[in-house]
Amino acid sequence: MKTLISSDVSLLANLIQEGKVVIFPTETVYGIGASTRSEEACLRVYEIKGRPRDNPLIAHFHSIEFIEEVCVLGELGRKLLEKFSPGPLTLILPKKDKSLFPKELDTLAVRIPKNPVIREWIRQTGGPVSAPSANLSGRPSLTKLTDVVRYFEGKVDGILIAEEPSFGIESTVVSLVGEHPTLLRPGSIESEELKTILPNLIIPSPFETSPVLSVSHVPLSPGTKYKHYAPSAQVVLASREEFIHSLEVGFDPKETAWIGFSFPEKIRKGNLFSKTNETVAKKREEHSEFDHFSLVSTNEEYASKLYAFFEACDLAKIQTIICEAPKLGRGWEGLRNRLEKASRRN
């Protein structure tokens, strides 16, 4: 199959109208999309990703008015979209148009991407466009065009070139179906922000947990449940103390990589580890095409770099990725959720 890779919005919109599958960037991650009005095209998205059929897709719209044409938006839904959209918010709403995929559900997950180019593309498709994240099921979502092309060229009909994702993790998902609004997936929009409009927002376990992360001792994995958002490498979620300790004991950087806030000054300056400095420095020089240390200063920067770092680690055949726990404060909820899921073994 030949994949059309182009920034031409009209050409890529035509592909969706023809029942084809197109990958496109949003402000969060890349999506792999098909017309919500075509069951055949949407089922092909599942096939390409290897995605479980019972995992619904998010329908992407270009405007609030278009959402209201096909779903019951209500006062709360409109307030949320007016405050947080276009942007990384997904709402679960009752359907008006029962023909939209998936036909067996009475609800639809909807969101409006932030990028005006993508909204114009959706408008030209006739919309909406149903799309999960562009990845193989269970693996990290993709945030770089080079990774998208590597995985999906020849497997999809088109790839739309536009501004690459900046948020780095998937949208916040809130259900407005049922007696009380419920947070289904944390993201870059904080629960406290949502509560300004939804004071009775339900935040179910595991999101309602202590701000102190449960971590293992490096290099053991802390989780035993199913993996999600996970690279091939073993992901270890570490406290600040464990993270620093793992750097000090001199892991072989041919097999280990680190991402976090708390790199000692000697590593920042390139001196690496005091105990094994000469050996490790030589090994790092031999693998200079890959930087085993990713320093971040905020949770937002961490989230924006995380999935691309995971992909780079897999390409470099890294065996263990040690991730420092996010800092309390803005961006903590969604980042914590993705790190915990990635660190689960199965």
C-alpha positions in Angstrom: 0.0 0.0 0.0 1.2 3.5 -0.9 0.8 6.0 1.9 0.2 9.6 1.0 2.3 11.8 3.3 1.3 15.4 2.8 0.4 18.7 4.4 -2.4 19.2 1.8 -5.5 19.3 4.0 -7.9 18.8 1.1 -6.1 15.7 -0.2 -6.1 14.1 3.2 -9.7 15.1 3.8 -10.7 13.4 0.5 -9.1 10.2 1.8 -11.4 10.2 4.9 -14.4 10.8 2.6 -13.4 7.8 0.6 -13.5 5.6 3.6 -9.7 5.5 4.1 -7.5 5.7 7.2 -5.4 8.8 7.9 -2.9 9.6 10.7 -2.9 13.2 12.0 -1.3 15.2 14.8 -3.2 16.8 17.7 -1.9 18.9 20.5 -1.7 15.7 22.7 -0.5 12.8 20.5 -0.9 11.6 16.9 -4.3 10.0 16.1 -5.1 7.3 13.6 -8.5 8.2 12.2 -11.4 7.2 9.9 -14.9 8.6 9.3 -17.2 8.1 12.3 -19.9 7.5 9.7 -18.1 4.5 8.2 -18.2 1.4 10.3 -15.9 -0.4 7.8 -13.3 2.3 8.0 -13.4 2.4 11.8 -13.0 -1.3 12.1 -9.9 -1.1 9.9 -8.4 1.3 12.5 -8.8 -1.5 15.1 -7.2 -4.0 12.8 -4.2 -1.8 12.0 -3.6 -1.1 15.7 -4.4 -4.5 17.0 -6.8 -2.7 19.3 -9.4 -4.7 21.4 -12.8 -4.2 19.7 -14.5 -3.3 23.0 -12.3 -0.2 23.4 -14.3 2.8 21.9 -12.8 5.5 19.7 -12.8 9.2 20.3 -14.7 11.2 17.6 -12.9 14.5 16.7 -15.0 17.5 15.7 -14.2 21.0 14.4 -16.7 22.9 16.5 -19.1 22.8 19.5 -22.0 23.4 17.2 -21.2 20.3 15.2 -21.0 18.2 18.4 -24.4 19.5 19.5 -25.9 18.4 16.2 -25.2 14.7 16.9 -25.0 14.5 20.7 -26.9 15.7 23.8 -24.5 18.4 25.0 -26.4 20.0 27.9 -25.4 23.0 29.9 -22.5 21.4 31.7 -21.1 20.0 28.5 -21.2 23.3 26.8 -19.6 25.1 29.7 -16.8 22.5 29.8 -16.1 22.8 26.0 -16.3 26.6 26.1 -13.7 26.7 28.9 -11.3 23.9 27.8 -11.8 23.5 24.1 -10.4 23.5 21.5 -8.0 21.5 23.6 -7.2 18.2 25.4 -10.6 17.5 26.8 -12.8 14.5 25.8 -16.4 14.2 26.9 -18.6 11.1 26.9 -22.1 12.3 25.8 -25.4 10.6 24.9 -25.9 10.3 21.1 -28.6 11.9 19.0 -27.4 10.3 15.8 -27.5 6.6 16.4 -25.9 5.8 13.1 -22.5 7.0 14.3 -19.8 4.4 15.1 -20.1 2.5 17.3 -23.7 1.9 16.5 -24.2 -0.5 19.5 -23.4 2.3 22.0 -25.8 5.1 23.0 -22.9 7.3 23.8 -20.0 9.0 21.9 -16.6 10.2 23.1 -16.1 13.7 21.6 -13.3 16.3 21.5 -12.1 19.3 19.5 -8.4 19.5 18.7 -6.6 22.7 19.4 -4.7 23.1 16.1 -6.8 25.1 13.7 -5.3 23.3 10.7 -6.6 20.0 12.1 -10.0 21.5 12.8 -10.2 22.7 9.2 -9.2 19.3 8.0 -12.0 17.7 10.0 -14.4 20.2 8.6 -13.4 19.4 5.1 -13.8 15.6 5.7 -17.5 16.3 6.6 -16.6 14.9 10.1 -16.5 13.7 12.6 -13.2 11.7 12.5 -12.9 8.8 15.0 -9.4 8.2 16.2 -7.5 6.5 19.0 -3.8 7.3 19.5 -1.6 6.3 16.6 0.3 3.4 18.1 0.2 -0.3 18.3 -2.2 -1.3 21.0 -0.6 -1.2 24.5 2.5 0.7 23.4 3.3 4.4 23.9 1.4 6.9 21.8 3.5 8.6 19.2 4.4 12.3 19.3 7.0 12.4 16.5 6.4 12.3 12.7 9.5 10.1 12.2 8.1 7.5 14.6 4.7 7.6 12.9 6.3 7.0 9.5 8.5 4.2 10.8 5.5 2.3 12.3 2.7 3.1 9.8 4.0 3.9 6.3 2.5 1.3 4.0 -0.2 0.4 6.6 -2.4 3.5 6.4 -3.7 5.5 3.4 -2.4 8.9 4.5 -0.4 10.8 7.1 -1.2 14.5 7.5 1.8 16.7 8.2 1.1 19.6 10.6 2.4 20.9 13.9 3.6 18.1 16.1 2.0 17.3 19.5 3.3 19.4 22.4 1.3 18.2 25.4 2.6 14.6 25.0 -0.1 12.6 26.8 -3.6 11.8 25.8 -6.6 14.0 26.6 -8.5 14.2 29.9 -11.7 12.1 29.6 -14.9 13.0 31.5 -18.2 11.1 31.3 -21.4 13.3 31.5 -23.6 10.2 31.2 -25.3 9.0 34.4 -26.2 10.7 37.7 -22.8 12.3 38.3 -20.0 13.4 36.0 -17.0 11.0 36.3 -13.3 11.4 35.5 -12.4 8.4 33.3 -8.9 9.3 32.4 -6.7 12.0 33.9 -4.7 14.3 31.5 -3.2 17.7 31.3 -6.5 19.3 32.5 -6.5 19.0 36.3 -9.4 17.6 38.3 -9.4 20.8 40.4 -9.9 22.8 37.2 -12.8 20.5 36.2 -14.4 20.9 39.6 -14.8 24.7 39.0 -17.6 23.6 36.7 -18.2 20.1 38.0 -18.1 20.4 41.9 -19.6 16.9 42.2 -17.1 15.3 39.9 -16.4 11.6 40.8 -12.8 10.7 40.7 -12.7 6.9 41.0 -9.8 4.7 42.2 -7.0 4.5 41.2 -7.1 8.3 40.6 -8.1 9.0 44.2 -4.8 7.9 45.7 -2.3 9.3 48.0 0.1 11.8 46.4 3.0 9.6 47.6 3.6 7.2 44.7 4.0 3.5 45.5 7.4 2.6 44.0 9.7 -0.4 43.9 13.4 -0.5 44.7 15.4 0.1 41.5 15.6 -1.8 39.2 12.5 -3.9 40.0 9.2 -3.0 38.4 6.5 -1.8 40.9 3.5 -3.1 39.0 2.0 -6.5 38.4 -1.1 -5.6 36.4 -1.4 -5.2 32.6 0.9 -2.9 30.7 -0.3 0.2 28.8 1.5 3.2 27.2 4.5 0.9 27.6 7.7 0.4 25.6 9.5 -2.9 25.2 12.0 -1.9 27.9 11.1 -2.4 31.5 9.9 0.8 33.0 10.8 1.4 36.7 9.0 4.2 38.6 11.3 5.6 41.3 11.2 8.1 44.1 13.7 10.9 44.0 16.0 9.1 46.4 15.8 5.8 44.4 16.4 7.7 41.1 19.5 9.4 42.5 20.8 6.1 44.0 20.4 4.4 40.6 22.6 7.0 39.0 25.3 6.7 41.7 25.7 3.0 41.6 26.9 3.1 38.0 24.4 1.2 35.7 25.7 0.4 32.3 24.2 3.1 30.0 24.3 0.6 27.1 21.3 -1.0 28.8 19.8 1.7 31.0 18.2 5.1 30.5 16.9 7.7 32.9 14.3 10.5 32.7 13.6 12.9 35.6 14.4 16.0 37.5 17.2 15.0 39.9 20.4 14.4 37.9 23.5 15.2 39.9 25.7 18.1 38.7 28.5 15.7 37.6 26.1 14.0 35.2 24.8 17.3 33.9 28.4 18.3 33.1 29.2 15.0 31.5 31.3 13.5 34.2 28.8 10.6 34.7 29.3 8.3 37.6 32.1 8.6 40.1 32.5 4.9 40.7 32.8 3.8 37.1 33.5 7.0 35.3 36.1 5.8 32.8 34.3 2.6 31.8 30.9 4.2 31.5 32.1 7.3 29.7 33.7 5.0 27.1 30.5 3.0 26.7 28.5 6.2 26.3 30.9 7.5 23.7 30.4 4.2 21.7 26.6 4.8 21.8 26.7 8.6 21.4 23.8 8.6 18.9 21.4 8.0 21.9 21.3 10.2 25.0 20.6 8.0 28.0 19.8 10.9 30.3 16.7 13.1 29.8 16.6 16.0 32.2 13.2 17.7 32.7 12.3 20.8 34.8 8.5 20.6 35.0 5.8 17.9 34.8 4.6 19.5 31.6 8.0 19.2 30.0 8.3 15.6 31.3 4.9 14.7 29.7 5.9 16.3 26.4 9.1 14.2 26.2 8.0 10.9 27.7 6.7 8.9 24.8 9.3 10.0 22.4 12.0 9.0 25.0 10.4 5.6 25.3 10.5 5.1 21.5 14.2 6.3 21.4 15.0 3.8 24.2 13.5 0.9 22.3 15.4 1.8 19.1 18.6 1.9 21.2 17.7 -1.5 22.6 17.6 -0.2 26.2 16.6 -2.8 28.7 15.5 -0.7 31.7 14.1 2.9 31.8 14.2 4.5 35.2 11.6 7.2 35.5 11.6 9.6 38.5 8.2 10.2 40.0 6.5 13.4 38.9 6.5 16.4 41.3 3.3 17.3 43.1 1.6 20.2 41.4 0.4 21.1 37.9 0.6 18.2 35.5 1.0 15.6 38.2 -2.2 13.6 37.7 -2.0 12.7 34.1 1.8 12.1 34.1 1.5 9.9 37.2 -1.2 7.8 35.5 0.8 7.2 32.4 4.0 6.3 34.3 2.1 3.9 36.6 0.5 2.1 33.6 3.8 1.9 31.7 5.5 0.3 34.7 3.1 -2.5 35.0 4.4 -5.9 33.8 1.3 -7.3 32.1 
